[in-house]
Amino acid sequence: MKKGNLHNINDPGFKTPENYFESFEENLMKKLEGTESIPNLNDPGFTVPKDYFNSVDDEIFNKLNKEDTPVISLNSRKPLYYIAGIAASIVLILAIFINKPFEDEISVEMVEAYLEDRDLSSYELAELLLDSDLLEDDFVITETSFEEDNLESYLLENSEIDLIIE
């Protein structure tokens, strides 16, 4: 059957005998009521050898007492351990001496440029300031005096009145 003709198949191909589901329970009960579960069964098919359970213990212990098992010496793996240890030491030494510490210092200008590019809100900046360790000597707050008329004219020119009222 080709894949291209699958959409043309109308018959599923499976059929059940007439009145199968109506008479299924009756047929099942008839088979369960029968005395023989499997017809024509006289021999189960399995037999146990004569005196099996009397001699099985001795046979198992005889097989366990044999000392013919091969012994694998661990001395053959010593060169492998030496080579692996030397390789690990070389990798460790190279990692220590090749990796140079980060020598560039972060300047204030770099931090300012980073914060300007991020477009952080004032709340996010406040969270950053609370989380960082700031020294009082390094943190200077400048005080400016505002006149009420200048402040009012600035707000009227640079902001929307609807936002201020809300």
C-alpha positions as CSV (number, residue, x, y, z in Angstrom):
1,M,0.0,0.0,0.0
2,K,1.5,3.4,-1.0
3,K,1.4,6.4,1.3
4,G,-0.2,8.5,-1.3
5,N,-3.4,6.4,-1.4
6,L,-4.0,6.3,2.4
7,H,-6.6,9.1,2.2
8,N,-8.7,7.1,-0.3
9,I,-9.3,4.1,2.2
10,N,-12.8,4.1,3.5
11,D,-12.9,0.5,5.0
12,P,-10.8,0.1,8.2
13,G,-10.3,-3.6,7.4
14,F,-11.4,-5.0,10.8
15,K,-14.7,-6.7,11.4
16,T,-16.3,-8.4,14.4
17,P,-18.7,-11.3,14.2
18,E,-22.4,-10.5,14.4
19,N,-23.8,-10.2,18.0
20,Y,-20.2,-10.6,19.4
21,F,-20.6,-8.0,22.1
22,E,-24.1,-9.1,23.0
23,S,-23.1,-12.7,23.5
24,F,-19.6,-12.2,24.8
25,E,-20.5,-12.3,28.5
26,E,-22.5,-15.5,28.1
27,N,-19.7,-17.3,26.2
28,L,-17.2,-16.2,28.8
29,M,-19.3,-17.5,31.7
30,K,-19.7,-20.9,29.9
31,K,-16.0,-21.3,29.5
32,L,-15.4,-20.3,33.2
33,E,-17.9,-22.8,34.4
34,G,-16.2,-25.7,32.7
35,T,-14.2,-28.2,34.9
36,E,-11.1,-28.3,32.7
37,S,-9.4,-25.0,32.3
38,I,-7.3,-26.1,29.3
39,P,-8.8,-29.0,27.3
40,N,-6.7,-32.1,26.6
41,L,-4.0,-31.2,29.2
42,N,-2.7,-34.3,30.9
43,D,1.0,-33.4,31.5
44,P,2.1,-30.0,32.8
45,G,5.4,-30.2,30.8
46,F,7.8,-29.7,33.7
47,T,9.5,-32.4,35.8
48,V,12.0,-32.3,38.6
49,P,14.9,-34.7,38.5
50,K,14.9,-37.5,41.1
51,D,16.4,-36.5,44.5
52,Y,17.0,-32.9,43.2
53,F,16.2,-31.1,46.4
54,N,18.3,-33.6,48.5
55,S,21.5,-33.0,46.4
56,V,21.2,-29.4,45.3
57,D,22.9,-28.0,48.5
58,D,26.0,-30.2,48.0
59,E,26.3,-29.3,44.4
60,I,26.1,-25.6,45.1
61,F,28.7,-25.8,47.9
62,N,31.1,-27.8,45.7
63,K,30.9,-25.2,43.0
64,L,31.6,-22.4,45.6
65,N,34.6,-24.1,47.2
66,K,36.5,-24.3,44.0
67,E,39.5,-21.9,44.1
68,D,40.2,-21.9,40.3
69,T,39.1,-18.2,40.0
70,P,41.8,-16.1,38.3
71,V,43.4,-13.3,40.3
72,I,44.0,-10.0,38.6
73,S,47.0,-8.1,39.9
74,L,46.7,-4.4,40.5
75,N,50.4,-3.9,39.9
76,S,49.7,-3.8,36.1
77,R,47.7,-0.5,36.6
78,K,50.5,1.3,38.4
79,P,52.0,2.9,35.3
80,L,48.6,4.1,34.3
81,Y,48.2,5.8,37.7
82,Y,51.6,7.4,37.4
83,I,50.9,8.8,34.0
84,A,47.5,10.1,35.1
85,G,49.1,11.8,38.1
86,I,51.8,13.4,36.0
87,A,49.2,14.7,33.5
88,A,47.0,16.1,36.2
89,S,50.0,17.9,37.8
90,I,51.0,19.4,34.4
91,V,47.5,20.7,33.8
92,L,47.4,22.2,37.3
93,I,50.7,23.9,36.9
94,L,49.7,25.3,33.6
95,A,46.4,26.6,35.0
96,I,48.2,28.4,37.8
97,F,50.9,30.1,35.8
98,I,49.2,30.8,32.5
99,N,46.0,32.4,34.0
100,K,46.9,36.0,34.8
101,P,44.8,38.0,37.2
102,F,42.4,40.6,35.8
103,E,44.5,43.8,35.9
104,D,42.1,46.4,34.4
105,E,40.2,48.4,37.0
106,I,36.7,49.5,36.6
107,S,36.5,53.3,36.4
108,V,33.6,55.5,37.5
109,E,33.0,56.5,33.9
110,M,32.6,52.9,32.9
111,V,30.0,52.4,35.6
112,E,28.2,55.6,34.6
113,A,28.1,54.6,31.0
114,Y,26.8,51.1,31.8
115,L,24.0,52.5,34.0
116,E,23.0,55.1,31.4
117,D,22.8,52.4,28.7
118,R,20.6,50.1,30.8
119,D,17.7,52.7,31.1
120,L,17.0,51.8,34.8
121,S,14.2,53.5,36.6
122,S,14.9,55.4,39.8
123,Y,13.5,52.6,41.9
124,E,15.9,50.1,40.4
125,L,18.8,52.5,40.9
126,A,17.7,52.9,44.5
127,E,17.8,49.1,45.0
128,L,21.3,49.0,43.5
129,L,22.4,51.7,45.9
130,L,20.9,49.9,48.9
131,D,22.6,46.7,48.0
132,S,26.1,48.1,47.4
133,D,28.5,49.0,50.1
134,L,28.8,52.8,50.0
135,L,31.1,54.8,52.2
136,E,29.8,58.1,53.5
137,D,33.1,59.8,52.5
138,D,32.7,58.8,48.8
139,F,29.0,59.6,48.6
140,V,28.3,63.3,48.4
141,I,24.8,64.8,48.2
142,T,24.6,68.2,46.6
143,E,21.9,70.5,47.8
144,T,20.4,73.0,45.4
145,S,17.8,75.6,46.2
146,F,14.8,75.8,44.0
147,E,12.5,78.8,43.6
148,E,8.9,78.0,43.4
149,D,8.3,80.0,40.2
150,N,11.1,78.4,38.4
151,L,10.0,74.9,39.5
152,E,6.5,75.5,38.4
153,S,7.5,76.8,35.0
154,Y,9.8,73.9,34.4
155,L,7.1,71.4,35.3
156,L,4.6,73.1,33.0
157,E,7.0,73.1,30.1
158,N,8.5,69.6,30.4
159,S,5.8,67.4,31.7
160,E,2.2,66.6,31.0
161,I,-0.4,68.1,33.3
162,D,-2.6,65.0,33.2
163,L,0.2,62.9,34.7
164,I,0.9,65.4,37.5
165,I,-2.8,65.6,38.5
166,E,-3.1,61.8,38.7
